[in-house]
Amino acid sequence: MIDRMIGPAAVMAGYVAGAFALFWRLWADVDRRYLVDGGQDQNQWEWFFAVTARAVIRLDDPLFTTLQNHPDGVNLMANTVMLGLSIPLAPVTLVFGPSVTWALVLTLGLAGTAAAWYRLVRRHLHGSQAAAGVAGGFCAFAPPMVSHANAHPNFVVLFVIPFIIGRLVRLTRDGRVLRDGAVLGGLGAYQIYLGEEPLLLTAIGLAFFAAAYAVLRPDAVHAAAGRLAGGLGVAALVSVPLVAYPLTRQFFGRQSYDGLVHGPWGNDVLQFTAFARQSLAGHTAEPGPLAASPTEQNAFFGLPLVILVAVLLIWLRHLVVARALGVVLAAAVLLSLGPEIILDGRPTGIPGPWLPAARLPLLESVIESRLAMICVPAIGLLLALAIDRVRSFTPERWTSAACCVVLAQALVPIAPKPLAASDRPETPRFFTDGTWRRYVSEGRTLVPVPPPNGGDASALHWQAKAGFGFTLPEGYFVGPYGPQREGVYGAPPRPTSVLLRQARDDKAVPVVGDAERAALRADLAYWRADAVVLGPHQQWKVLYETLQLLLGPGRFENGVWVWDVRPITRETAR
């Protein structure tokens, strides 16, 4: 009994150690360190954790807030706030701060995901400990997962997915329809509060697996169809009441949107044989044509693993499960190529199979490159099947050693390197010591220069450090744009925002006349602003000179330039 416990405990400890090693630079000084390859996402996610904790302690609405994008607000349910974790971890956020919650979610999320896949292989697929250990480690630490670990906890915390698959497996065998269906419904509802897009990708992968299995084993599918249908029906009855109200708010409530505009974002064919930036064999330079973003390297499995997977599919072709996994892999790869096939950075003019699917509801919002993430668990399970097949056929030590060498050649090059992190700039004392209170009344807005967006969301961090005592204009979130209410990142920019960002990007003072000053007064009134603040910025001189033309001289206080605009907004209101 003790031996049985020591083995799994050692595997779990290895997963936790691996996750900590991946994020050790972040944990080195968790309050100051920032994952640099994630762009502005850490600022955004820490804000999500902090605003949810605030909603919990104040009994505010956790599905909507006007603290960002004031006065229009942000539909939090339509953004990835991960209420399934941000609410339970609210005490951690309130006591230790959102930076600790951010690091904890990423670290334990990866380790928990690995452990869940390990459990699935051991309990439901009856795999050996070696097979389960490799499969769990691969499913959590594969290159696409590590890439998202820079910025997207909703694609890292996937420990519920294997439990969902496990319940489906039980239903197809000899499970109890009511019990397993109810558990399945609860798991599905909880996953919606962790991340809807991973659940959608899981459903797509399972649909292809089920279709392939039905063709290959129609007798088995016919025998299990009744139990599976009944279990899914019970799951729907359980899950719908748990998610109906939040999803109604998400899709039809205030600041909801219809689809997400992101443009074509398919994988280049050559990406599948290339190495990710975070892999041991990957490059360290800025992403080139094959790597559009360090947080979206969804297909970089490396040539050795691609070859190994192809060999395993041929070798295990007599296994129905292996052939069904092969169908899943093929479908995911093809769909992830997007609406047009791209080869070595060049469009080929050949339409991809994703083109008709991209117009379907929900699927139109999916970044098609992410469909390659369906390959991760499929490959992990294929590796588990292969390991146990080798162990059952050839128990000799030399064959086990040869198996280890083959696996090492495919997996070591894609093993992850520690993620890059650096010290974030200090928050000006203006925000941390409460100086802002002399300029901004409760419920009124402080306007950072430029207003926050996806390019620079530092102001969200300042706002959290100030205890959310003021609101912010615009921001970094997903919200509606235009008469069609298409989803975009950030708010429709006001004229003053456009002017200030132009000054920043052009590194030159723009022309400022009566029209620009009138637009400023209208924007300040719309934002309900009490103060305009210019914090530390590489282009602070240009921005200051622009503001001086708009508002006159500012006052330097505790690390920022500040303009008291209450007289302007009051006059405009009259």
C-alpha positions in Angstrom: 0.0 0.0 0.0 2.8 2.4 0.9 4.7 1.6 -2.3 1.5 2.4 -4.3 1.3 5.7 -2.5 5.0 6.6 -2.9 4.9 6.2 -6.6 2.1 8.6 -7.4 3.3 11.0 -4.7 6.7 11.2 -6.4 5.1 11.8 -9.8 3.0 14.6 -8.3 6.0 16.1 -6.6 7.8 16.0 -9.9 5.0 17.9 -11.6 5.0 20.6 -8.9 8.8 20.9 -9.1 8.6 21.2 -12.9 6.0 23.9 -12.7 8.0 25.8 -10.1 11.2 25.5 -12.2 9.3 27.0 -15.2 8.2 30.0 -13.1 11.1 30.4 -10.7 12.1 33.8 -12.2 8.6 35.0 -11.3 8.7 33.5 -7.8 12.1 35.1 -7.2 10.3 38.3 -6.3 6.6 37.7 -6.9 5.5 41.3 -6.1 7.9 42.9 -8.6 8.6 40.3 -11.3 6.8 40.4 -14.6 6.5 37.7 -17.4 7.9 39.9 -20.2 6.8 37.6 -23.1 3.2 38.0 -22.0 2.9 41.7 -23.1 0.3 43.5 -21.0 -1.6 40.3 -20.0 -0.1 40.0 -16.5 -1.4 43.5 -15.7 -4.8 42.5 -17.0 -5.0 39.2 -15.2 -3.8 40.7 -11.9 -6.5 43.3 -12.3 -9.1 40.6 -12.9 -8.1 38.7 -9.7 -8.0 42.0 -7.7 -11.4 43.3 -8.9 -13.0 39.9 -8.3 -11.7 39.8 -4.8 -13.0 43.3 -4.2 -16.4 42.3 -5.5 -16.4 39.3 -3.1 -15.6 41.4 0.0 -17.9 44.3 -0.9 -20.7 42.0 -2.2 -20.5 43.7 -5.6 -21.6 42.3 -8.9 -18.7 39.9 -10.1 -20.0 39.9 -13.6 -19.7 43.6 -14.4 -17.7 46.6 -13.4 -17.2 50.3 -14.3 -13.8 50.5 -12.6 -12.4 50.2 -16.1 -13.8 51.8 -19.3 -15.7 54.3 -17.2 -18.6 55.1 -17.5 -19.5 52.3 -20.0 -17.9 49.5 -18.0 -16.7 46.0 -18.7 -18.7 42.8 -19.0 -16.5 40.6 -16.9 -18.3 37.4 -17.8 -17.5 38.2 -21.4 -13.9 38.3 -20.5 -11.7 35.6 -19.1 -11.8 36.4 -15.4 -11.9 32.7 -14.3 -14.5 33.1 -11.6 -14.0 29.4 -10.8 -10.6 30.3 -9.3 -10.7 34.1 -8.8 -13.6 33.8 -6.3 -12.2 30.9 -4.2 -8.8 32.5 -4.2 -10.2 35.9 -3.2 -8.7 35.5 0.4 -5.3 34.9 -1.1 -5.6 38.0 -3.3 -6.8 40.2 -0.4 -4.1 39.0 2.0 -1.1 38.6 -0.3 -2.0 40.6 -3.4 -3.0 39.7 -6.9 0.6 39.1 -8.0 0.8 36.1 -5.6 -2.6 34.8 -7.0 -1.3 35.1 -10.5 1.9 33.1 -9.8 0.0 30.5 -7.7 -2.7 30.0 -10.4 0.0 29.5 -13.1 2.2 27.2 -11.1 -0.4 25.0 -9.5 -2.5 25.1 -12.6 0.2 23.4 -14.7 1.0 20.9 -12.0 -2.7 20.2 -11.4 -3.3 19.7 -15.1 -0.5 17.2 -15.3 -1.9 15.4 -12.3 -5.4 15.2 -13.7 -4.1 13.7 -17.0 -2.0 11.2 -15.0 -5.1 10.2 -13.1 -7.1 9.7 -16.3 -4.6 7.4 -17.8 -4.2 5.4 -14.6 -7.8 5.1 -13.6 -9.8 5.1 -16.8 -7.4 3.9 -19.4 -5.6 1.5 -17.1 -2.2 2.7 -18.1 1.0 1.9 -16.2 2.6 4.5 -13.9 5.3 5.2 -16.4 2.8 5.7 -19.2 0.6 7.9 -17.1 3.6 9.9 -15.8 4.8 10.7 -19.3 1.3 11.5 -20.6 0.5 13.8 -17.7 3.8 15.6 -18.1 3.4 16.0 -21.8 -0.2 17.3 -21.6 0.8 20.0 -19.1 4.3 21.0 -20.3 4.0 20.6 -24.1 5.2 23.7 -26.1 1.7 25.1 -26.7 0.9 24.9 -22.9 4.2 26.6 -22.0 3.6 29.3 -24.6 0.3 30.2 -23.1 1.8 30.0 -19.6 3.3 33.5 -20.3 -0.1 35.1 -20.4 -3.2 32.9 -20.4 -4.1 31.0 -17.2 -7.3 30.0 -18.8 -5.3 27.8 -21.2 -3.0 26.5 -18.4 -5.5 25.6 -15.7 -7.1 22.6 -17.5 -7.3 20.1 -14.7 -11.1 19.7 -15.1 -10.9 18.5 -18.7 -9.5 15.1 -17.9 -12.2 14.6 -15.3 -14.8 15.4 -17.9 -13.3 12.9 -20.3 -13.1 10.3 -17.5 -16.8 10.6 -16.8 -17.6 10.2 -20.4 -15.5 7.1 -20.5 -17.4 5.7 -17.5 -20.7 6.4 -19.2 -19.7 4.5 -22.3 -18.7 1.5 -20.2 -20.9 0.6 -17.2 -21.4 4.0 -15.5 -24.5 5.0 -13.7 -26.4 7.5 -15.8 -27.8 9.7 -13.1 -24.7 9.8 -10.9 -22.1 10.2 -13.6 -24.3 12.5 -15.7 -24.8 14.8 -12.7 -21.1 14.8 -12.0 -20.4 15.5 -15.6 -22.8 18.4 -15.6 -21.2 19.9 -12.5 -17.7 19.6 -14.1 -18.9 21.2 -17.3 -20.4 24.1 -15.5 -17.2 24.6 -13.4 -15.1 24.5 -16.5 -17.2 27.3 -18.0 -16.2 29.4 -15.0 -12.5 28.5 -15.7 -12.4 29.0 -19.4 -15.0 28.5 -22.1 -12.7 28.3 -25.1 -10.7 25.3 -23.8 -14.1 23.5 -23.2 -15.1 24.3 -26.8 -11.8 22.9 -28.1 -12.3 19.8 -26.0 -15.8 19.3 -27.4 -14.4 19.6 -30.9 -11.7 17.0 -30.2 -14.1 14.6 -28.6 -16.5 15.0 -31.5 -13.9 13.9 -33.9 -12.8 11.0 -31.6 -16.4 9.8 -31.2 -17.1 10.0 -34.9 -14.0 8.0 -35.8 -14.7 5.5 -33.0 -18.2 5.1 -34.2 -17.0 4.2 -37.7 -14.3 1.9 -36.5 -16.4 0.2 -33.7 -20.1 0.6 -34.5 -21.0 -2.3 -32.3 -19.4 -0.8 -29.2 -20.9 2.6 -29.9 -24.4 1.2 -30.4 -24.1 -0.6 -27.0 -23.0 2.6 -25.2 -25.1 5.1 -27.0 -28.1 4.9 -24.7 -26.1 5.4 -21.5 -24.1 8.2 -23.1 -27.2 10.0 -24.3 -28.9 9.7 -21.0 -25.8 10.9 -19.1 -25.5 13.9 -21.4 -29.1 14.7 -20.8 -28.7 14.6 -17.1 -25.5 16.7 -17.4 -27.5 19.3 -19.3 -30.2 19.4 -16.6 -27.6 19.9 -14.0 -25.3 22.4 -15.7 -27.8 24.7 -17.4 -29.2 26.2 -14.1 -25.7 26.7 -12.9 -24.6 28.8 -15.9 -27.8 30.1 -17.4 -27.8 33.5 -15.7 -24.1 34.3 -16.2 -24.1 33.2 -19.8 -27.2 35.4 -20.4 -25.3 38.3 -19.0 -22.3 37.4 -21.1 -24.1 37.2 -24.5 -26.9 39.6 -24.0 -26.1 41.8 -21.1 -24.6 45.3 -20.9 -21.3 45.6 -22.9 -21.8 42.2 -24.5 -20.5 41.7 -28.0 -21.2 39.5 -31.0 -18.1 37.6 -32.0 -14.4 38.6 -31.6 -12.5 40.3 -34.4 -9.0 39.0 -34.7 -8.4 38.4 -38.4 -6.9 35.2 -40.0 -4.6 33.5 -37.5 -3.9 30.1 -38.8 -0.7 28.0 -38.3 2.0 28.0 -40.9 2.5 24.4 -42.1 6.2 24.5 -41.1 5.3 25.5 -37.5 4.5 21.9 -36.6 8.1 20.8 -37.2 9.7 23.9 -35.7 10.7 24.5 -32.1 9.0 26.9 -29.8 10.8 29.9 -28.3 10.4 28.4 -24.8 11.7 25.0 -25.8 15.3 23.8 -25.1 15.9 23.6 -28.9 14.1 26.8 -29.6 15.5 30.1 -30.6 15.7 33.1 -28.3 15.4 35.9 -30.8 12.2 37.8 -31.4 9.5 35.7 -33.2 10.0 35.5 -36.9 7.6 34.5 -39.7 6.8 31.2 -38.1 6.2 32.6 -34.6 3.7 35.4 -34.6 3.6 35.7 -30.9 5.4 34.0 -28.0 2.1 33.4 -26.3 0.5 31.8 -29.3 3.0 29.2 -30.4 0.3 26.5 -30.6 1.9 24.1 -33.1 5.6 24.0 -32.4 6.0 20.3 -31.6 9.4 19.9 -33.3 10.4 17.5 -36.1 11.6 14.6 -33.9 8.2 14.4 -32.1 6.3 14.7 -35.4 8.2 11.8 -36.8 7.7 9.8 -33.6 3.9 10.4 -33.7 3.7 9.3 -37.4 5.7 6.1 -36.6 3.5 5.4 -33.6 0.3 5.9 -35.6 1.5 3.3 -38.1 2.8 0.9 -35.5 -0.4 1.1 -33.4 -2.8 1.1 -36.3 -4.4 -2.2 -35.1 -5.6 -0.4 -32.0 -9.0 1.3 -32.5 -8.2 4.0 -29.9 -4.9 4.8 -31.7 -6.6 5.2 -35.1 -9.3 7.4 -33.5 -6.6 9.5 -32.0 -5.0 9.8 -35.4 -8.2 11.2 -36.8 -8.3 13.8 -34.0 -4.7 14.8 -34.8 -5.3 15.1 -38.5 -8.5 17.1 -38.0 -6.9 19.4 -35.5 -3.8 20.0 -37.6 -5.9 20.8 -40.7 -8.4 23.0 -39.0 -5.6 25.0 -37.3 -4.1 26.0 -40.6 -6.9 28.6 -40.9 -8.9 29.9 -43.8 -5.8 29.8 -46.1 -2.8 27.5 -46.2 0.4 29.4 -45.3 3.8 27.8 -46.1 7.0 29.3 -44.7 5.3 32.7 -44.2 3.8 32.8 -47.7 0.1 32.5 -48.5 -0.5 29.6 -51.0 -4.0 30.7 -52.2 -5.2 27.2 -51.1 -8.3 27.5 -48.9 -8.1 25.7 -45.5 -10.8 23.5 -44.1 -11.4 26.1 -41.4 -12.9 28.6 -43.9 -16.5 27.3 -43.7 -16.3 26.6 -40.0 -15.2 30.1 -39.2 -18.7 31.5 -40.0 -20.4 29.3 -37.4 -21.6 30.7 -34.1 -19.0 30.6 -31.3 -16.4 29.3 -33.7 -16.0 32.7 -35.4 -14.4 33.9 -32.1 -11.8 31.1 -31.9 -8.2 31.9 -32.9 -7.9 29.1 -35.3 -4.2 28.5 -34.5 -5.4 27.3 -31.1 -7.1 24.3 -32.6 -3.6 22.7 -32.7 -3.8 22.5 -28.9 -6.2 19.6 -29.4 -3.2 17.7 -30.5 -1.6 18.0 -27.0 -3.8 15.4 -25.2 -4.1 13.3 -28.3 -0.3 13.0 -28.5 0.0 12.4 -24.7 -2.5 9.5 -24.8 -0.8 8.1 -27.9 2.6 8.1 -26.0 0.9 6.3 -23.1 -0.5 3.6 -25.4 3.0 3.2 -27.0 4.8 2.9 -23.7 2.5 0.3 -22.3 2.6 -1.6 -25.6 6.4 -1.8 -25.5 6.3 -2.9 -21.8 3.8 -5.7 -22.6 5.6 -7.0 -25.6 9.2 -6.7 -24.5 9.9 -6.7 -20.8 13.7 -6.9 -21.3 15.8 -4.1 -19.9 17.4 -3.3 -23.2 14.1 -2.6 -24.9 13.0 -0.4 -22.1 16.3 1.5 -22.4 15.8 1.8 -26.2 12.3 3.1 -25.6 13.6 5.7 -23.2 16.2 6.8 -25.7 13.6 7.2 -28.5 11.3 9.2 -26.1 14.2 11.4 -25.0 15.1 12.2 -28.6 11.6 13.5 -29.2 10.8 15.1 -25.8 14.0 16.6 -24.5 14.3 19.1 -27.4 10.8 20.4 -26.6 11.3 20.5 -22.8 10.6 24.0 -21.5 13.1 26.6 -20.4 12.2 28.9 -17.5 10.0 31.7 -18.6 11.6 35.1 -19.0 10.7 37.6 -16.2 12.1 41.0 -15.2 11.4 43.7 -12.6 8.4 45.8 -13.4 8.7 49.6 -12.9 7.9 50.9 -9.5 4.4 52.2 -8.9 4.6 56.0 -8.3 4.1 57.0 -4.7 1.3 59.2 -6.0 -0.8 56.0 -6.1 0.7 54.0 -3.2 0.6 56.7 -0.5 -2.8 58.0 -1.2 -1.8 61.3 -2.7 -4.4 60.7 -5.5 -7.2 61.2 -2.9 -6.5 65.0 -3.0 -7.4 65.1 -6.7 -10.0 62.4 -7.3 -13.4 62.2 -5.5 -15.1 58.8 -4.9 -16.7 57.4 -8.0 -14.8 59.8 -10.3 -12.2 59.1 -12.9 -8.4 59.5 -13.0 -7.2 59.7 -16.6 -3.7 58.2 -17.2 -1.7 59.5 -20.1 -2.3 57.8 -22.5 -5.4 56.0 -21.3 -4.7 52.3 -20.9 -5.2 49.7 -23.7 -3.7 46.5 -24.9 -0.4 48.3 -25.7 0.1 49.7 -22.2 -2.0 48.6 -19.3 0.3 49.8 -16.5 -2.5 52.0 -15.2 -4.5 48.9 -14.2 -1.7 47.9 -11.9 -1.6 51.5 -10.4 -5.3 51.4 -9.9 -5.1 48.1 -8.0 -2.2 49.4 -5.9 -4.4 52.4 -5.0 -7.2 50.1 -3.8 -9.6 50.8 -6.7 -10.3 54.2 -5.2 -10.9 55.7 -8.6 -12.2 54.6 -12.0 -10.2 54.6 -15.3 -11.2 55.5 -18.9 -10.9 52.9 -21.6 -8.7 49.9 -20.7 -7.6 46.4 -21.6 -10.5 44.1 -22.0 -12.8 42.7 -24.7 -15.9 44.8 -25.5 -18.3 45.8 -28.3 -17.3 48.1 -31.1 -19.5 49.8 -33.8 -23.2 49.2 -34.7 -22.6 45.5 -35.2 -21.2 45.2 -31.7 -18.2 43.2 -32.8 -15.8 42.2 -30.0 -12.5 44.1 -29.9 -9.7 44.5 -27.4 -10.3 47.8 -25.6 -12.8 50.6 -25.9 -13.6 52.7 -29.0 -10.9 55.4 -28.5 -12.0 58.9 -27.8 -10.4 61.8 -29.8 -8.2 62.7 -26.9 -6.9 59.2 -26.6 -6.1 59.1 -30.3 -4.2 62.4 -30.0 -2.1 61.3 -27.0 -1.3 57.9 -28.5 -0.3 59.7 -31.7 2.1 61.8 -29.7 3.6 58.7 -28.0 3.9 56.7 -31.1 5.2 59.5 -33.4 7.5 60.8 -30.6 6.5 64.3 -31.7 4.1 66.9 -30.3 1.0 67.0 -32.5 -0.8 70.1 -33.7 -3.1 71.3 -30.9 -5.7 74.0 -31.5 -9.2 75.0 -30.4 -10.8 71.8 -31.9 -8.4 69.5 -29.9 -9.1 71.5 -26.7 -12.8 71.3 -27.2 -12.6 67.6 -27.8 -10.6 67.3 -24.6 -13.2 69.1 -22.6 -15.9 66.8 -24.1 -13.9 63.7 -23.3 -13.1 64.7 -19.8 -16.8 65.3 -19.2 -17.7 62.0 -20.7 -15.2 60.2 -18.6 -16.3 62.1 -15.5 -12.7 63.0 -14.9 -11.3 64.8 -11.9 -7.6 64.5 -12.7 -5.2 63.8 -15.6 -2.0 62.0 -14.6 1.3 61.5 -16.6 3.3 58.8 -14.9 6.8 57.5 -15.7 7.0 57.0 -19.5 9.7 56.8 -22.1 8.0 59.5 -24.1 7.1 61.6 -21.1 8.6 64.9 -22.5 6.5 64.7 -25.7 3.4 63.8 -23.7 4.0 66.5 -21.2 4.4 69.1 -23.9 1.2 67.9 -25.6 -0.7 68.1 -22.3 0.8 71.6 -21.7 -0.8 72.7 -24.9 -4.1 71.2 -23.9 -4.3 72.0 -20.2 -1.4 74.3 -19.4 1.4 73.5 -16.9 1.1 70.5 -14.7 2.2 69.9 -11.1 4.8 67.3 -10.3 3.9 65.4 -7.2 5.2 62.0 -5.8 6.5 60.7 -9.1 3.8 61.9 -11.6 2.7 65.1 -13.3 -0.9 65.9 -12.4 -3.5 68.2 -13.8 -6.6 69.0 -11.7 -9.4 69.1 -14.2 -12.4 69.4 -11.9 -12.9 73.1 -12.9 -13.0 72.0 -16.6 -15.5 69.2 -16.1 -17.8 71.2 -13.9 -17.8 74.1 -16.4 -18.5 71.6 -19.2 -21.3 70.0 -17.2 -23.0 73.4 -16.8 
